[in-house]
């Protein structure tokens, strides 16, 4: 199936310096491959080019592209479903902060937990996740220089969130 995406007007709105922006390609340019061996049959697809909708999202800056080593945080913490979600959320927020000066450089812990679907059941669990977040950020500072620094800020006597310096 062929797909044609004309995003000229959107590119102008997004201040992308081009006169015409159009992609004309197959929805998915792939070849089906079937292999049988030892009584097992495997079907796979060889993808020849980027999918057209991915290409469109990338060109209109709707997709984040970060170094894969940012996600490799085994030096700081183990990879669980919750930790992976926390890392992805932090990367999204940091990328937004880097590209939008009006975005606050503070991230509230409760917002992180809510956005990634973690229900905190007590003080000990909250502190454990706070530690994971701080360990990940410290690793990004030391190893990747992804952020310059962070501090934990309080409201009253409670740790409310983190404030980043990019």
N, C-alpha and C positions, 0 to 999 in steps of 0.2 A: 504494500500500500504506500503510495507516494503522499507526501505532505509538504505543503508550501507554507512557510511562515514569513509574513512581511511585518517586521517590527520597526519600520522606519520612524513612525511617529513616537513610539515608545522610546527609541534610542535618543531622539531629540529631547524628550522630556527628561531623560536620565543623563543629559549632557554628554552623550557619547558622540565624539566628533566624527560623524560619517554622514554622507548625503543619502545613501540608500542602504537599508539593512534587510536582507532577505535570505532565507535558507530554503532550498528546494532539494529534498532528499527522500529516501524511504523512511518510514516510521522506524523501522529497525532493519538495518542492512546486515543480514546474517546468512550463514549457510548451515543447514542441518547436517549433522554427522552422526551416523549410527555405527557402533562397533560391537561385535560379538566375539567373546573369547571365553573358553572354559565354561560354557553354558550360561554365561552372564551377558545380558544385552544392555548397553548404555547408549542413551541418546543425549546429544549435546548440540550446542549451537556455537559456531565461531562468529563472533561479532567483528565486522570489518571496519566500521567507523563508529564514532560517537553517535548515540541515538540523537535524533534531530531535536527532541524536546530538551535533552540535556545540553546540547549545543546552544540552543536558544536561551536557556536559563543562565548558562555560563556567560554568554555575550552580554546579557542585560544585567549582569552582576546580581543575580538572584540566588546564586549558589556560592557557598563558601569553599575556598580552596586553602587548606592549611597543610603544613608538613605532617606526614603520618607519625613522626616521632613525638608530636604533641600528645597523641593518644597512647603512646607507650610510656606508661607511668608505673611500671612494675617495681621500679626502685622506690617509689613512694607508698604504693598501696596495691592490693590485689585487684584484679578486674572482676567485679560482679556486675550484674545487670544495673544495679543502682549507681555504682561508681562510673560505669560507662556513660550512663545518662547524665550524671553530674558533670563529667568532663565535657560532653557535647554541649550542655547548657552553658557552662563557663566559656567555652570557645565562642559560641554564638554571641553571648553578651559582650565579650572582649572585642570581637570583630566589629560589632555594632558601635561600641565606644570608640574604636579606632577610626571609624568612618563617619561618625556623627558627633561633632563637638558639643551638641546640645544634650547628649545622653549623659545621665549621671554616672559617675565612676564608682558609685556604691551599689553593692548587690546585697540584698537582705536574705539572710539564711532561710527564713520562712518561705520566701518567694522561690528560692532554689528547690526546696523540698516539695512545694506545691507543684511547680512546673514539671518536675521529674517523677511525680507520683509517689513520693516517700511519705508515709504517715509516721510521724515521730511519736513513740509511745512512752517517752520519759526523758528525764534529764541525762541519764547515762547514754542513751542512744543518740540524743541530740549532740552531746559532746563528742561522741565517736565520729559522727558525720562531719562536725566542725573540724575535727582533726584531719580527716581525709581531705577535705577541701583545702585546708592550709598546707598540708603536705604536698598536694598536687601543685598548688600555686608556687610553693617554695622550689619545687623541682623545675617548674617552667622558668623561674628566675635564674636558678643556678645553671641549668643545662642549656636552655634554649633562648634565654634572654627575650622570651615572648612578652613578658611584662617586666617593668623595672622593679616594682615593689608593691607590697600590700600591707595594710594594717587591719586589725580587727577593731571595729568600733562598737561602742556600747550606747544604750539608752537606759539611763538610770544605772542599775547594777547588772543588767542583762546584756550579754553579747548579742547584738542585733544583726551584724553582717560584716562584710569586708569592704574596704575602700582601696581601690587599685590606682597605682601610678603606672601609666603606659609608656 
